[in-house]
């Protein structure tokens, strides 16, 4: 999750993203005012997949139930 946190800190410019990892820890990333999205990872492998192949990891994780989007939609997350 450390590598993904570093990447997300520089990517999130507007809105807020709250990620709850598979261990239940919360990680918040925010920029200027905008929509807020909460994403829950149900699998410890998802953050690593997102680092190496984000488009595939997010799509497959969402479809397979390894990643849940709350307080928004998958489109808001993307």
C-alpha positions in Angstrom: 0.0 0.0 0.0 3.0 2.3 0.6 3.8 2.6 -3.1 0.2 3.2 -4.1 -0.1 5.9 -1.3 2.8 7.7 -2.8 1.3 7.6 -6.3 -2.1 8.7 -5.1 -0.8 11.6 -3.1 0.5 13.2 -6.4 -2.5 12.1 -8.5 -5.4 13.4 -6.5 -5.8 17.1 -7.3 -9.5 17.7 -6.7 -12.0 16.0 -4.5 -11.3 13.4 -1.9 -10.5 9.7 -2.0 -10.8 7.5 1.1 -9.4 4.0 0.7 -10.0 1.4 3.3 -7.5 -1.4 2.8 -8.1 -5.1 3.4 -6.8 -4.8 7.0 -9.4 -2.1 7.8 -6.9 0.9 7.8 -8.1 4.2 6.2 -6.0 6.2 3.8 -7.3 9.6 2.8 -6.1 11.6 -0.2 -7.5 15.0 -1.1 -7.0 18.1 -3.3 -9.2 21.1 -3.8 -12.9 20.9 -3.2 -14.7 18.3 -5.3 -16.5 15.0 -5.1 -15.6 12.5 -2.4 -15.4 8.7 -3.0 -14.8 5.8 -0.7 -13.1 2.7 -2.0 -12.8 -0.5 0.0 -10.2 -3.1 -0.9 -11.3 -6.6 0.1 -8.0 -8.2 -1.1 -4.4 -7.4 -0.1 -3.2 -7.9 -3.6 -5.3 -5.1 -5.2 -2.9 -2.2 -4.3 0.0 -4.1 -5.9 -2.1 -4.8 -9.0 -3.1 -1.1 -9.2 0.6 -0.1 -9.2 1.6 -2.3 -12.1 -1.6 -2.3 -14.2 -4.2 0.1 -12.8 -6.8 -0.1 -15.6 -6.9 -3.9 -15.4 -6.7 -4.1 -11.6 -9.5 -1.6 -11.1 -11.8 -3.2 -13.7 -11.2 -6.8 -12.7 -11.2 -6.0 -8.9 -14.6 -4.2 -9.3 -16.2 -7.0 -11.3 -14.9 -9.7 -9.0 -15.9 -8.0 -5.8 -12.4 -7.4 -4.6 -12.9 -3.7 -4.7 -16.1 -1.9 -3.6 -17.0 1.8 -4.3 -19.1 3.5 -1.7 -20.0 7.2 -1.4 -19.9 7.5 -5.2 -19.7 5.4 -8.3 -17.0 3.5 -10.1 -16.9 6.4 -12.6 -16.3 8.9 -9.8 -13.4 6.7 -8.6 -11.9 6.5 -12.1 
